[in-house]
Amino acid sequence: MVKIENITFAYNQASRKILKDVSFDIQKNQCIAILGNNGAGKSTLLKCIDRICPAQEGMVFVNSSNVFKMTKNEMAQNIAYVPQSSTSINMTVFDSILLGRKPYIKWDITSEDRKTVSDLIQKMNLGDFALRNVSELSGGEVQKVMLARALAQEPKLLLLDEPTSNLDPRNQHEVLRIVKKIAQEHNICVAIIIHDLNLAIRYCDRFLFLKDSQLFSYGGLETMTPENIEQVYRIHVHIVEHMGIPVIVPFPEEKVI
């Protein structure tokens, strides 16, 4: 289980707080969606958890171990982070994903490392690109490679910052299905920043709304209400059900009360 306790962050003492006392937990096998308007602090929250942005206050625990006291290698074995955009890498898809095994490699690459990479390449439908240079791939294909590399770390916590932003609709659903399945199969906690509320409500188990630098609401489907969405996004919505799937329908022309 992952516990985030009272995370507070500002870029310097004189600036406003980007995050204020944010606390929540993630259970094993769960995918949570981190939701909120642009500038709400979503990406900063993931960076604080991954120690990219040093939080002024708060703690993060993964299976009761304090993340802020881990070595870099211990961090890499516990947390994998995929940012919004990745720079092109001048190596093959296979070798790029193999980098995710670095925290476990002592002397040389093992057959188990190679098998892990090969399995992920198949799961992510990257078989046709395995020997291609990453720099030759489309933005969406690169995003899938970066996700596969993160999964190769076999993390206990996977942090994804808008993993579907460069993907077409088919690949958006494919990637989120894969992430959800791997999380359930390997007891991984997953936190996903996502702007598409319909993707969030379909593939995530819990929903965390950030507003005004603070946690506005956190819970299961009971927190994904028109009222909460309207409070956070300032847009009127209805939630309907089609073939057993909840669908959020925006009505931007209607006034938000």
C-alpha positions as CSV (number, residue, x, y, z in Angstrom):
1,M,0.0,0.0,0.0
2,V,1.1,3.6,-0.7
3,K,0.4,6.4,1.8
4,I,0.9,10.1,1.0
5,E,0.8,12.3,4.1
6,N,0.5,16.1,4.2
7,I,2.5,16.9,1.1
8,T,3.2,20.6,0.9
9,F,5.3,22.3,-1.8
10,A,6.3,25.7,-3.0
11,Y,9.1,26.6,-5.4
12,N,10.5,29.0,-2.9
13,Q,9.4,30.5,0.5
14,A,8.2,33.7,-1.1
15,S,5.9,32.0,-3.7
16,R,2.5,30.6,-3.2
17,K,2.1,27.0,-2.2
18,I,1.5,24.7,-5.2
19,L,0.3,22.0,-2.9
20,K,-1.1,22.3,0.7
21,D,-1.4,19.3,3.1
22,V,-2.3,16.7,0.4
23,S,-2.9,13.3,1.9
24,F,-4.3,10.1,0.4
25,D,-3.6,6.4,0.0
26,I,-3.5,3.9,-2.8
27,Q,-4.3,0.2,-2.2
28,K,-2.6,-2.6,-4.1
29,N,-4.1,-3.4,-7.5
30,Q,-5.7,0.1,-7.6
31,C,-5.5,2.7,-10.4
32,I,-6.3,6.2,-9.2
33,A,-7.0,9.2,-11.4
34,I,-5.6,12.5,-10.4
35,L,-7.9,15.1,-11.7
36,G,-8.1,18.9,-11.8
37,N,-7.8,22.0,-14.0
38,N,-4.5,23.1,-15.5
39,G,-2.3,24.5,-12.8
40,A,-4.0,22.6,-10.0
41,G,-0.7,20.9,-9.0
42,K,-1.2,17.5,-10.5
43,S,2.2,17.1,-12.1
44,T,3.9,18.7,-9.1
45,L,2.3,16.1,-6.9
46,L,3.7,13.2,-8.8
47,K,7.2,14.9,-8.9
48,C,7.0,15.4,-5.1
49,I,6.2,11.7,-4.6
50,D,9.1,10.8,-6.9
51,R,11.5,13.3,-5.1
52,I,12.0,15.4,-8.3
53,C,10.4,18.3,-6.4
54,P,11.5,18.2,-2.8
55,A,8.4,18.7,-0.6
56,Q,8.8,21.2,2.2
57,E,6.5,19.1,4.4
58,G,5.0,15.6,4.3
59,M,6.0,12.0,3.8
60,V,5.5,9.2,1.3
61,F,5.4,5.5,2.3
62,V,5.5,2.5,0.0
63,N,4.8,-0.7,2.0
64,S,5.6,1.2,5.2
65,S,9.0,2.3,3.9
66,N,9.7,6.1,3.8
67,V,10.4,7.0,0.2
68,F,12.3,10.2,1.3
69,K,14.9,8.0,3.1
70,M,15.5,5.5,0.2
71,T,18.6,5.3,-1.8
72,K,18.3,6.0,-5.6
73,N,18.4,2.3,-6.3
74,E,15.8,1.5,-3.7
75,M,13.7,4.3,-5.2
76,A,14.0,2.8,-8.7
77,Q,12.9,-0.6,-7.4
78,N,9.8,0.9,-5.7
79,I,8.6,3.8,-7.9
80,A,8.5,4.3,-11.7
81,Y,7.6,7.7,-13.1
82,V,6.6,8.4,-16.7
83,P,6.5,12.2,-17.5
84,Q,4.2,14.0,-19.9
85,S,6.8,14.1,-22.7
86,S,10.0,12.2,-23.3
87,T,13.0,13.2,-25.3
88,S,14.0,10.9,-28.2
89,I,16.5,8.2,-27.3
90,N,19.2,7.1,-29.7
91,M,18.8,3.3,-29.1
92,T,16.6,0.5,-30.0
93,V,13.2,-0.1,-28.5
94,F,14.5,-3.3,-26.8
95,D,17.5,-1.6,-25.3
96,S,15.5,1.4,-24.1
97,I,13.0,-0.9,-22.3
98,L,16.0,-2.9,-20.9
99,L,17.1,0.3,-19.1
100,G,14.2,-0.3,-16.8
101,R,16.0,-3.4,-15.5
102,K,19.0,-1.3,-14.4
103,P,18.1,-1.3,-10.6
104,Y,18.3,-5.1,-10.6
105,I,21.4,-5.7,-12.8
106,K,24.5,-6.5,-10.7
107,W,27.1,-7.8,-13.1
108,D,25.4,-8.4,-16.4
109,I,22.1,-8.8,-18.1
110,T,20.4,-12.1,-17.3
111,S,18.0,-14.2,-19.3
112,E,15.3,-13.2,-16.9
113,D,15.9,-9.5,-17.7
114,R,15.6,-10.2,-21.4
115,K,12.4,-12.2,-20.9
116,T,10.9,-9.4,-18.9
117,V,11.6,-7.0,-21.7
118,S,10.3,-9.4,-24.4
119,D,7.1,-10.0,-22.5
120,L,6.5,-6.2,-22.1
121,I,7.2,-5.6,-25.8
122,Q,4.5,-8.2,-26.7
123,K,2.0,-6.8,-24.1
124,M,2.4,-3.3,-25.4
125,N,2.1,-4.5,-29.1
126,L,5.6,-3.2,-29.9
127,G,6.9,-6.4,-31.5
128,D,7.2,-4.8,-34.9
129,F,9.4,-2.0,-33.5
130,A,11.7,-4.0,-31.1
131,L,14.8,-3.4,-33.2
132,R,13.8,0.1,-34.4
133,N,15.6,3.2,-33.1
134,V,13.3,5.0,-30.6
135,S,14.1,8.3,-32.4
136,E,12.4,7.0,-35.5
137,L,9.0,6.3,-33.8
138,S,5.9,8.5,-33.6
139,G,5.1,10.4,-30.4
140,G,2.5,7.8,-29.4
141,E,4.9,4.9,-30.0
142,V,7.6,6.6,-27.9
143,Q,5.0,7.0,-25.1
144,K,4.3,3.3,-25.1
145,V,8.1,2.5,-25.0
146,M,8.5,4.8,-22.0
147,L,5.6,3.1,-20.3
148,A,7.1,-0.3,-21.0
149,R,10.5,0.8,-19.6
150,A,8.7,2.0,-16.4
151,L,6.9,-1.4,-16.1
152,A,10.3,-3.2,-16.6
153,Q,11.3,-1.7,-13.2
154,E,8.7,-3.9,-11.6
155,P,7.7,-1.0,-9.3
156,K,5.3,-1.1,-6.4
157,L,4.1,2.4,-7.4
158,L,3.7,3.6,-11.0
159,L,3.2,7.3,-11.6
160,L,1.9,8.3,-15.1
161,D,1.6,11.9,-16.2
162,E,-0.9,12.1,-19.0
163,P,0.1,8.7,-20.5
164,T,-2.6,9.0,-23.2
165,S,-1.9,12.5,-24.4
166,N,-0.1,11.5,-27.6
167,L,-2.2,8.5,-28.4
168,D,-5.1,8.0,-30.8
169,P,-8.4,6.7,-29.3
170,R,-7.7,3.1,-29.9
171,N,-4.3,3.2,-28.3
172,Q,-5.6,5.3,-25.4
173,H,-7.9,2.4,-24.5
174,E,-5.3,-0.2,-25.2
175,V,-2.7,1.4,-23.0
176,L,-5.1,1.9,-20.1
177,R,-6.4,-1.6,-20.3
178,I,-2.8,-2.9,-20.2
179,V,-1.9,-0.7,-17.2
180,K,-5.0,-1.8,-15.3
181,K,-4.3,-5.5,-16.1
182,I,-0.7,-5.4,-15.1
183,A,-1.5,-3.5,-11.9
184,Q,-4.0,-6.2,-10.9
185,E,-1.6,-9.1,-11.9
186,H,1.4,-7.7,-10.1
187,N,-0.2,-5.8,-7.1
188,I,1.0,-2.4,-8.4
189,C,-0.4,0.9,-7.1
190,V,-1.0,3.3,-10.1
191,A,-1.5,7.0,-10.0
192,I,-2.6,8.5,-13.4
193,I,-2.9,12.2,-14.3
194,I,-5.6,12.3,-17.0
195,H,-7.7,15.0,-18.5
196,D,-10.3,12.8,-20.2
197,L,-12.9,12.1,-17.5
198,N,-14.5,9.4,-19.5
199,L,-11.2,7.4,-19.7
200,A,-10.7,8.0,-16.0
201,I,-14.2,6.8,-15.0
202,R,-13.8,3.7,-17.2
203,Y,-10.4,2.5,-16.2
204,C,-9.7,3.9,-12.7
205,D,-10.9,2.7,-9.4
206,R,-10.7,5.9,-7.4
207,F,-10.7,9.6,-8.2
208,L,-8.7,12.4,-6.6
209,F,-9.7,15.9,-7.3
210,L,-7.3,18.8,-6.7
211,K,-8.5,22.3,-6.5
212,D,-6.8,25.5,-5.2
213,S,-3.7,23.5,-4.3
214,Q,-5.6,21.2,-2.0
215,L,-7.3,17.9,-2.1
216,F,-11.0,18.7,-2.9
217,S,-12.4,15.1,-3.0
218,Y,-11.1,11.6,-3.0
219,G,-13.0,8.3,-3.3
220,G,-14.6,5.7,-5.6
221,L,-17.4,6.3,-8.1
222,E,-19.4,8.0,-5.3
223,T,-17.1,11.0,-5.6
224,M,-17.3,11.2,-9.4
225,T,-20.5,13.3,-9.3
226,P,-21.7,16.2,-11.6
227,E,-21.5,18.5,-8.5
228,N,-17.9,17.7,-7.8
229,I,-16.9,17.9,-11.5
230,E,-18.7,21.3,-11.8
231,Q,-17.0,22.6,-8.7
232,V,-13.5,21.6,-9.9
233,Y,-13.8,22.3,-13.7
234,R,-16.5,25.0,-13.7
235,I,-18.4,23.2,-16.5
236,H,-21.9,21.8,-16.3
237,V,-22.1,18.0,-16.9
238,H,-24.5,15.1,-16.8
239,I,-23.5,11.5,-16.1
240,V,-25.5,8.9,-18.0
241,E,-25.0,5.2,-18.5
242,H,-24.7,3.4,-21.8
243,M,-24.4,-0.4,-22.0
244,G,-23.3,-0.5,-18.3
245,I,-20.6,2.2,-18.9
246,P,-20.9,5.6,-17.2
247,V,-20.4,8.5,-19.6
248,I,-19.8,12.1,-18.7
249,V,-21.5,14.5,-21.0
250,P,-20.4,18.2,-20.8
251,F,-22.9,21.0,-21.4
252,P,-20.5,24.0,-21.6
253,E,-23.3,26.4,-22.7
254,E,-25.2,25.8,-19.5
255,K,-24.5,28.0,-16.5
256,V,-22.7,26.4,-13.5
257,I,-24.5,27.2,-10.2
